[in-house]
Amino acid sequence: MGKRALITGITGQDGSYLAELLLSKDYTVYGLVRRKSKLDFNNPAHFFGEK
């Protein structure tokens, strides 16, 4: 079984950079998102090819 990581607050600035780092090191990354009235995925947008 490979390495796995759970990141709370993955849509924040630090969470998105941590996810990017771990993905480059062959981790499987899972992320939690805080429920808000407006979803904001600007920080991890580079994962989806939007930036």
C-alpha positions in Angstrom: 0.0 0.0 0.0 1.4 3.4 -1.0 1.7 6.5 1.2 -1.5 8.4 1.9 -2.1 11.9 3.4 -5.2 13.6 4.7 -5.1 17.4 4.5 -7.7 19.5 6.4 -8.3 22.8 4.7 -7.0 21.7 1.3 -8.5 24.7 -0.4 -6.4 27.2 1.6 -3.1 28.5 0.4 -1.0 26.2 2.7 -3.2 23.2 2.1 -3.0 23.5 -1.7 0.8 23.8 -1.7 1.2 20.9 0.7 -1.0 18.8 -1.5 1.1 19.7 -4.5 4.3 18.7 -2.7 2.9 15.4 -1.5 1.6 14.5 -4.9 5.0 15.1 -6.4 6.3 12.6 -3.8 3.8 9.9 -5.0 1.4 10.3 -2.1 -2.3 9.7 -2.5 -3.8 12.9 -1.1 -7.3 13.3 0.4 -8.6 16.7 1.4 -11.3 18.1 3.6 -13.1 21.3 2.7 -14.9 23.4 5.2 -18.5 24.0 4.3 -19.2 27.6 3.4 -22.0 29.5 1.8 -19.8 30.1 -1.3 -17.3 27.5 -2.4 -13.9 28.9 -3.2 -11.4 26.7 -5.1 -9.1 29.5 -6.2 -6.0 28.3 -4.4 -6.0 24.7 -5.7 -7.2 25.7 -9.2 -3.9 24.7 -10.6 -4.7 21.1 -9.9 -7.7 21.4 -12.3 -5.8 23.2 -15.0 -7.5 26.5 -14.4 -4.5 28.7 -13.7 
